[in-house]
């Protein structure tokens, strides 16, 4: 029996204002999981420390890794994040789901999507990704830093009554989603 | 018997440093106890104190040379116990003072054959006994001297001499003898040649090259012992010395004359006694010099045009003299003597100037009366912001010699201008030339602002001309082409913009720095440094206009103007509007897009794109059948691609479904034929993109009838790891349509 979290919370994490995703290091290497990180000194709730977050240059530095970040620019209505608590044979887990839908299928978008999903060698590897989320309350969340987000079966591209890409990522882990803070 | 000391002899007088005769024993010691010991002693203070003379123990003693008077005695000691001591009488040796010859005077210079002045005794001899004998001596070489017969007084009158001669005076004392002679100082009589002749006045004085204020003079120098020549000029009352030249001179160029005057000139020889021996006077008439006449002028807009008539017969030049209304005056031009006009283009509007033309000659000036001009205000000019009323001229590599100029300086009357570079540095315009100088190659921003007093005419207009280029005219770099990858305004593509500049450098410089600026914000977006200029890439970029400035290590610049990274709107129209299909065969060949022309991707840089994103063409000869066109309605056709996790891994499944209304047997028979094959499908969506499916393994087909009396025709294909593939529009046009 799954229990959905956050439904009664004051903050609305399901509403995403900004979403940045990383599927590789800036060098082109795959991300080394779990991503090691420091916590903000003095914080009592283990806020993840991100040393640099340069959206113009397209990278962030967390722990010892420099990650290439791509802004997924979508209306909030087409982007959701949920975290569910589950008890099953694996024990107690939190299932984090990130879904979003992008408009306009064209080959420039295809190329960008492929660049994100494929390895630097051009192999379709269904990348392991980390997401950085800013919710509508301007709180910052990092997802998949321990157990990476995995592209789920059902990624979809449609040209019919709609013209869209639909992507779904999922991460199952033993911890809840954490906040992060940018601190050099 | 008591001890008797004996006696010694005798007193003497000697010259300075003389040797007295040995002292004798008149009587030796006697009496007392025999066995006597003698010791000679001397005193320098009349016998008050005595000093034993070492080794002088005989009855007699011979002293050495003496330079001062001394007293001597002999002491004796007998052999008794106790011994007795006694002293002889004292003898004195008197020593005369040293002889000094005195001094004579003095050196002279004479003409050959003339008699020198008497050689005088400045001081006589002194010392010794005081009875002196003088003897004058001469020498022609200063080394070996000879006595002059009869010259034995304290002074001497030499005879007439013809060669340099040295003289000195010898003195000796009659007591001491010639062996103790002393000599005075030496005087030299220098013989300087024959005596001068009697001076004569110069002759043959002439004046040549006479102009408005100078002439050249020549004369014959008649010599005669003169020490200089003096040129005199008549001032209306007397001849006055004007120039002084050497005694041997026979010419003088550039002698200054009174202008417009008959100048009277003489040249005089002057001897050592300052006596003048003057030539006859000559007359030199200067050429005529006067102020120009007919001086007038007029205004040509802001320029002052002057003209005049020259009436002088000789002048060196003309000058234009200008005074400001405030009293400041200056020479603004120097013109050749033949000039009759001048245009002053350096005036400032609304200023008043006074002008005079001056005929000049060697510092003399004759000017016209002043005439005044007030420069009118500028005529109103078209609004600056309405046109390109500026010009940028190039710099050279590594130098600050570029210029941006306002093409009409009247604009400075109505506008204030500011000029800045991309870093915010400011530059000032010269309002006379209209130029801002000292610019290096780069981008500049020119802002014009109407002055408040002219708002009534131009309005409060302010405009900025952006990204003006000052280019190195001798740069070795050039831009051959550029490739721009646009961004998609959303999804994954918003920061995927990229600019690639392809450049060359004939100078083969090893280090380049390329800076990219945003057109709107002026911000420096990115800096790229590298060792090759062939391909310079800026990425990632947002949509916008960009300006690039490349410099090499030779100091040259290359400016590449606005390059636009477009943002592709996410606005789209759903659905498919055209469909083509043909039979697939395993031998079908195709090429992915492999050229960067007409596209945003770079061969060698975007390998993924060239491997799968877009097909350039099919090799038509490998297709088993022709292309068929299927009329579709947007609502009746759908396409989707989904990713599936399979045992083989992740694959993309493509599915195109076509709804065929009004099912009947004829259509079913056609469907049955279609269902027997695998197909390649190309469809055009409502956004203008051409897509292709089934080209790798062929799309299988499936058909069935739904309850609402319509057939559904489905095409399914596995595209493995290929996201939906685009196909070149030109291929569609050339091979399908």
Interface residues (C-beta under 8 A of the other chain):
Chain A: X55 X56 X57 X58 X70 X71 X72 X73 X74 X102 X103 X104 X105 X106 X107 X108 X109 X110 X111 X112 X113 X114 X115 X116 X118 X122 X123 X124 X126 X151 X153 X154 X155 X156 X157 X158 X159 X160 X161 X162 X163 X165
Chain B: X485 X486 X488 X489 X490 X491 X492 X493 X494 X495 X496 X540 X542 X568 X569 X570 X571 X572 X573 X574 X575 X576 X600 X601 X606 X607 X608 X609 X611 X612 X613 X614 X635 X637 X638 X639 X640 X641 X642 X643 X644 X645 X650 X683 X685 X686 X687 X689 X691 X721 X723 X724 X726
